[in-house]
Amino acid sequence: MGKGKADRFFILIVAALLFLGIFIFASASLGVLAKNADVFYSIVANQLLLGLAGGLISFIIFSRIPYRLWKKYALPFFVFSLIVTALVFTPNFGFEHGGAKRWIHVASISFQPGELLKLGLIIYVAAWFSWAKEKAGRIRYGVLPFIVLLAVAAAIMLKQPDTGTFIVMSMAAISVYFAAGASWKHLFLICVIGVLGFAMLIAFKPYLKDRLATFFNPTEDPLGTSYQIQQSLIAIGSGELFGRGLGQSVQKFSYLPEPVGDSVFAVIGEELGFVGGLTTVILFLLFAFRGLKIASRAPDAFGSYLAVGLIALITAQSFLNIASLIGIFPLTGIPLAFISHGGTALLFTLAEVGIVVNISSSSRKS
């Protein structure tokens, strides 16, 4: 099949999210500048050089790599991503911040390898089920290897700990399994195992217990565990219908924790109001729908499953971030795709989009 044209509407949606991210990040980062100029210059350099510049380069490269090559190298890439992510626990590479070991430091660049593992897992799950095909409905070829893959990823991600990222990885992987024809009873079994596993985590991880308690009673400790959700709701509520105006947020200067990070949607709500928040949600919905359309037109099972997994990876992360800041899901600490600070996250998000664009250029036209 000859190479066709990439899905321009999908690229336009991505461009809109990226431009929104640039303006909101620029505004939210003023809150950091007011507190610490050195930190401000560091995060801006990271976002622009590693995230935006590196991300656009990776988008161009990955959009030109034939997506079928990922199937050929799926296993070694997944193993490589596991090894690199495990480096966070080594004293020479990994370093700790905020009680979590999620970063490795090479030269003067900080890198979050969990983003690499997310991509490696989805590529391998898509490759596995495209190979298993009709056998995916059997325990031996479907649910059993799927649980093993998630367990391997969980062993690394939950030890860091990075529960939010693991939840996103799991949701995206389940989306691939569902697209591959998983039976409802097997999906139910996986969900039961997941619920039991997280119940055990909550029992032994105090920070998860605190987040769950905050979710059910967000007013109990407004200056402690409930502080972030309280300040987020104040910011979003004060934006009302049309917001205070771009750059006019008050909460980002003294109240919102991580205004350029996982709280960035609160800045959108305060500065652009309900209209701006709704526009952001609609853009992500368009991103998801168009991405799934690309998946439905993919010329083979691997392309379809891979597109489903990557789109689910980005949209699940984004909607969980938004849901946690408006109080309908426990706080996760995961960033808002295309918008939050995080050079590694933006770089890999654009790389993943590049893969989907390559699939779209090979898609069947209808």
C-alpha positions in Angstrom: 0.0 0.0 0.0 1.4 3.3 -1.0 2.0 6.1 1.4 -0.9 8.5 1.6 -1.5 11.9 3.2 -1.4 12.3 6.9 -4.7 13.2 8.7 -4.6 17.0 8.6 -7.5 17.5 10.9 -5.8 15.4 13.6 -2.6 17.5 13.2 -4.7 20.7 13.4 -6.2 19.5 16.7 -2.7 18.7 18.0 -1.5 22.1 16.9 -4.4 23.8 18.7 -3.6 21.9 22.0 0.0 22.8 21.6 -0.6 26.5 21.1 -3.0 26.5 24.0 -0.3 24.8 26.1 2.3 27.5 25.1 0.1 30.4 26.2 -1.1 28.8 29.4 2.3 27.6 30.4 3.8 31.1 29.8 1.1 32.6 32.0 1.2 30.0 34.7 5.0 30.2 34.9 4.8 33.8 36.0 3.7 32.4 39.4 7.0 30.6 39.6 9.0 33.7 38.5 7.5 35.6 41.4 8.9 33.1 43.8 12.2 32.0 42.4 13.8 33.3 39.2 16.3 30.5 39.0 13.6 27.9 39.1 11.6 29.8 36.5 14.5 29.9 34.0 15.2 26.2 34.6 11.6 25.0 33.9 11.2 27.4 30.9 14.5 26.1 29.4 13.4 22.5 30.0 9.9 23.0 28.5 11.2 24.9 25.4 14.4 22.9 24.7 13.6 19.4 25.7 9.8 19.5 25.5 8.8 21.8 22.6 12.0 21.7 20.4 12.8 18.1 21.2 9.2 17.1 20.9 8.7 18.7 17.5 11.9 17.0 16.3 10.6 13.7 17.6 7.2 14.3 16.1 8.8 14.7 12.6 11.1 11.7 13.0 8.4 9.4 14.4 5.8 10.4 11.9 8.2 9.3 9.1 9.2 5.9 10.7 7.0 3.2 9.2 4.8 2.1 12.1 5.2 -1.6 11.3 8.9 -1.3 12.4 7.6 -0.9 16.0 6.1 -4.4 15.8 9.3 -5.9 14.7 11.3 -4.4 17.6 8.4 -4.4 20.2 10.0 -6.8 22.7 13.5 -5.4 22.7 12.1 -1.9 23.0 9.9 -2.9 25.9 12.8 -4.6 27.7 15.0 -1.5 27.0 12.3 0.8 28.5 12.1 -1.4 31.6 15.9 -1.3 32.1 16.1 2.5 31.6 13.2 3.1 34.0 14.8 0.8 36.6 17.8 3.2 36.6 15.9 5.6 38.8 16.8 3.3 41.7 20.6 3.5 41.0 22.6 6.0 43.0 24.6 7.3 40.0 21.6 8.0 37.8 18.4 8.3 39.7 17.5 11.1 42.0 14.6 11.8 44.4 12.2 14.7 44.5 9.2 15.1 46.6 9.6 11.7 48.1 9.5 9.9 44.7 12.3 8.4 42.6 11.0 9.1 39.1 13.9 10.9 37.4 17.4 10.1 36.1 20.0 12.8 35.6 22.3 12.6 32.6 24.8 15.4 32.0 22.7 18.5 32.8 19.4 17.0 31.6 16.7 15.5 33.9 14.7 12.8 32.3 11.6 10.9 33.5 11.9 7.3 32.1 8.4 6.4 33.1 7.3 8.1 29.9 9.5 5.7 27.9 8.0 2.7 29.7 4.5 3.9 28.9 5.3 3.9 25.2 7.2 0.6 25.4 4.3 -1.1 27.1 1.7 0.0 24.6 3.8 -0.9 21.6 4.4 -4.4 23.0 0.8 -5.0 24.1 -0.4 -3.9 20.6 2.2 -6.2 19.0 1.3 -9.2 21.2 -2.5 -9.0 20.5 -1.9 -8.4 16.8 0.0 -11.7 16.8 -2.5 -13.5 19.0 -5.5 -12.3 17.0 -8.4 -14.6 17.5 -6.6 -16.4 20.4 -6.8 -13.3 22.5 -10.0 -14.5 23.9 -8.2 -17.5 25.6 -6.7 -17.2 29.0 -3.3 -18.5 27.8 -2.9 -15.9 25.1 -5.0 -13.1 26.4 -5.6 -12.4 30.1 -2.6 -14.3 31.5 0.2 -12.6 29.4 -1.7 -9.3 29.8 -1.6 -9.5 33.7 2.1 -10.5 33.6 2.9 -7.4 31.5 1.1 -5.1 33.8 2.6 -6.8 36.9 6.1 -6.2 35.5 5.4 -2.5 34.8 3.7 -2.2 38.2 6.8 -3.6 40.0 8.8 -0.6 38.7 6.2 2.2 38.7 4.7 1.5 42.1 8.1 1.2 43.8 9.0 4.8 42.7 6.1 5.4 43.5 4.2 6.7 40.5 0.7 5.4 41.0 -0.9 8.0 38.7 1.3 7.1 35.7 0.7 3.3 36.3 -3.1 3.9 36.3 -2.8 5.7 32.9 -0.6 2.9 31.5 -3.1 0.3 32.7 -6.1 2.1 31.2 -4.4 2.5 27.8 -3.3 -1.2 27.9 -6.9 -2.3 28.7 -8.1 -0.2 25.8 -5.8 -2.2 23.5 -7.0 -5.5 25.0 -10.6 -4.5 24.6 -10.0 -3.5 20.9 -8.4 -6.9 20.3 -11.6 -8.6 21.3 -11.2 -9.4 25.0 -14.2 -11.1 26.6 -16.2 -9.2 29.2 -15.5 -11.9 31.8 -11.7 -11.5 31.3 -12.0 -7.7 31.5 -14.1 -8.1 34.7 -11.4 -10.4 36.1 -8.7 -7.9 35.4 -10.7 -5.1 37.0 -11.3 -7.3 40.1 -7.6 -8.0 40.4 -6.8 -4.3 39.9 -9.3 -3.2 42.6 -7.8 -5.8 45.1 -4.3 -4.7 44.2 -5.0 -1.0 44.8 -6.9 -1.9 48.0 -3.7 -3.5 49.3 -1.7 -0.5 48.1 -4.0 1.9 50.0 -3.6 -0.1 53.1 0.2 0.1 53.0 0.8 3.5 51.4 -0.2 6.4 53.7 -0.1 9.0 50.8 -2.7 7.0 48.9 -4.9 6.7 51.9 -4.7 10.5 52.4 -5.6 11.2 48.8 -8.6 8.9 49.0 -9.7 10.5 52.3 -9.3 13.9 50.7 -11.4 12.8 47.8 -14.3 11.7 49.9 -14.0 14.7 52.3 -12.2 17.6 50.6 -13.0 20.1 53.4 -11.5 18.1 56.3 -8.0 19.4 56.2 -7.9 22.6 54.0 -4.4 23.6 55.0 -3.0 20.1 54.7 -3.9 17.1 52.6 -6.9 19.0 51.1 -5.0 22.1 50.3 -4.4 21.5 46.6 -8.0 20.5 45.7 -9.3 23.5 47.8 -7.1 26.0 46.0 -7.9 24.4 42.6 -11.6 24.7 43.2 -11.2 28.3 44.3 -9.2 29.1 41.2 -11.7 27.4 38.8 -14.7 28.9 40.6 -13.3 32.5 40.6 -13.0 32.3 36.8 -16.7 32.1 36.4 -17.9 32.1 32.8 -15.2 34.0 30.8 -12.4 34.1 33.3 -10.2 36.9 34.7 -8.3 37.1 31.4 -5.1 35.5 30.2 -2.2 36.2 32.6 -4.6 37.5 35.3 -4.7 34.5 37.6 -4.3 35.4 41.3 -4.1 31.8 42.6 -0.9 31.0 40.6 1.2 33.5 42.6 0.7 32.4 46.2 -1.8 29.6 46.5 -1.8 26.9 43.8 0.8 24.2 44.3 2.5 23.4 41.0 0.7 26.0 38.9 2.7 24.9 35.8 2.4 21.2 36.7 -0.6 19.1 37.6 -2.6 22.2 38.7 -2.4 24.0 35.3 -6.0 23.3 34.5 -7.0 25.4 37.5 -5.1 28.3 35.9 -7.1 27.7 32.7 -10.3 27.8 34.6 -9.4 31.0 36.5 -8.0 32.9 33.5 -10.3 31.6 30.7 -13.3 30.7 32.8 -15.9 28.0 32.1 -15.6 28.7 28.3 -11.8 28.1 28.3 -12.1 25.0 30.4 -14.9 23.6 28.2 -12.9 24.4 25.1 -9.9 22.5 26.5 -12.1 19.5 27.2 -13.6 19.7 23.7 -10.2 19.8 22.1 -9.2 16.6 23.9 -12.5 14.9 22.9 -11.8 15.8 19.3 -8.3 14.5 19.7 -9.7 11.2 21.0 -12.5 10.8 18.4 -10.2 11.6 15.5 -7.5 9.3 16.8 -10.0 6.5 17.1 -11.1 7.1 13.6 -7.5 6.8 12.4 -7.4 3.5 14.4 -10.5 2.2 12.7 -9.0 2.9 9.2 -5.6 1.4 9.9 -4.6 -1.2 7.3 -3.7 -3.9 9.8 -4.5 -5.0 13.4 -1.2 -3.8 14.8 -1.7 -0.3 13.4 -5.2 -0.2 14.8 -4.3 -1.5 18.3 -1.3 0.8 18.5 -3.3 3.9 17.6 -6.0 3.0 20.1 -3.4 2.5 22.8 -1.5 5.8 22.2 -4.7 7.8 21.9 -6.0 6.3 25.1 -2.6 6.9 26.8 -2.8 10.7 26.1 -6.5 11.2 26.7 -6.8 9.1 29.8 -3.9 11.1 31.4 -5.5 14.4 30.4 -9.0 13.6 31.6 -7.8 12.1 34.9 -5.8 15.3 35.5 -8.9 17.5 34.8 -11.1 15.2 36.8 -8.8 15.3 39.9 -8.7 19.2 39.8 -12.5 19.5 39.7 -12.9 17.0 42.5 -14.5 14.0 40.7 -11.4 11.8 40.9 -8.6 11.5 43.6 -5.5 13.6 43.0 -3.0 11.7 40.9 -0.1 14.2 40.3 0.0 13.4 36.6 0.4 16.3 34.1 -2.1 17.6 31.6 -0.8 16.6 28.1 0.5 19.3 25.8 0.0 22.0 28.6 1.7 21.1 31.9 5.4 21.6 32.6 7.4 18.5 31.9 9.9 18.4 29.1 10.1 14.6 29.0 6.3 14.3 29.0 5.8 16.8 26.2 8.6 15.2 24.1 7.1 11.7 24.4 3.5 13.0 23.9 4.6 14.5 20.5 6.5 11.4 19.6 3.4 9.3 20.3 1.3 11.7 18.1 3.9 11.3 15.4 3.4 7.5 15.4 -0.4 8.0 15.1 0.2 10.4 12.2 2.3 7.8 10.5 -0.5 5.3 10.9 -3.0 7.8 9.4 -0.8 8.2 6.3 -1.2 4.5 5.7 -4.9 4.3 6.6 -7.7 3.1 4.3 -9.7 6.0 2.9 -13.5 5.9 3.2 
